């Protein structure tokens, strides 16, 4: 019984540690925007111009595309719990066919 309670307590702590508060999310977004501003200035854009705004937008689009790509890769990665496993072949090899 103690093992079950300890396991549940550890699981609860890990779940809570994975959560981020709205303040942390806002701080992360502000830091990302500041980094984007610094990057656009480093490239040579003048702040508060249309070209600077386009640079900021492009960096945001790139980041969104990268996140989308990571999500698709996670979705297409098979789980280690159910196949493929050694000896699992979804399609028969051509040399196994007998005509």
C-alpha positions in Angstrom: 0.0 0.0 0.0 2.9 2.4 0.8 4.4 1.7 -2.6 1.2 2.7 -4.3 0.9 5.9 -2.2 4.5 6.8 -3.0 4.0 6.2 -6.7 0.9 8.4 -6.7 2.7 11.2 -4.8 5.6 11.1 -7.3 3.2 11.1 -10.2 1.4 14.1 -8.8 4.6 16.0 -8.2 5.8 15.3 -11.7 2.5 16.4 -13.2 2.6 19.7 -11.2 6.2 20.3 -12.2 5.2 20.1 -15.9 2.6 22.9 -15.5 3.5 26.5 -16.2 1.7 29.4 -14.6 0.3 32.3 -16.8 3.1 34.5 -15.4 5.8 32.1 -16.6 4.1 31.9 -20.0 4.0 35.7 -20.3 7.6 36.0 -19.2 8.6 33.3 -21.8 6.7 35.2 -24.5 8.2 38.5 -23.6 11.7 37.0 -23.6 11.1 35.5 -27.0 9.8 38.8 -28.4 12.9 40.6 -27.0 15.1 38.0 -28.7 13.2 38.5 -32.0 13.7 42.3 -31.7 17.4 41.8 -31.1 17.7 39.4 -34.0 15.9 41.8 -36.4 18.1 44.7 -35.2 21.2 42.6 -35.6 20.2 41.8 -39.2 20.0 45.5 -39.9 16.3 46.5 -39.7 15.3 49.8 -38.1 12.9 49.4 -35.2 9.3 50.6 -35.6 9.3 50.3 -39.4 7.2 48.2 -41.7 10.2 46.1 -42.7 11.1 45.5 -39.0 7.5 44.3 -38.3 7.7 42.0 -41.3 11.0 40.6 -39.9 9.3 40.0 -36.5 6.4 38.3 -38.2 8.6 36.1 -40.3 10.5 34.9 -37.2 7.2 34.1 -35.6 6.1 32.1 -38.7 9.3 30.2 -38.7 8.9 29.3 -35.1 5.3 28.1 -35.7 6.4 26.0 -38.6 9.2 24.4 -36.6 6.7 23.6 -33.8 4.3 22.1 -36.4 7.1 20.0 -37.8 8.0 18.7 -34.3 4.3 17.9 -33.6 4.0 16.0 -36.9 7.2 14.0 -36.1 5.9 13.1 -32.6 2.6 12.0 -34.1 4.3 9.9 -36.8 6.8 8.3 -34.4 5.7 4.8 -33.4 5.3 4.1 -29.7 7.9 1.8 -28.2 5.1 -0.1 -26.4 3.4 -1.5 -29.5 5.4 -2.3 -32.6 7.3 -2.1 -34.7 9.4 -4.7 -32.9 12.0 -7.2 -34.2 10.3 -9.6 -36.5 7.4 -7.3 -37.3 7.0 -6.5 -41.0 3.8 -4.8 -42.0 4.2 -5.9 -45.6 5.6 -9.1 -46.9 9.0 -8.9 -48.6 8.8 -9.7 -52.3 11.0 -12.7 -52.0 8.5 -14.3 -49.6 5.8 -14.4 -52.3 5.4 -17.7 -54.1 3.7 -17.4 -57.4 
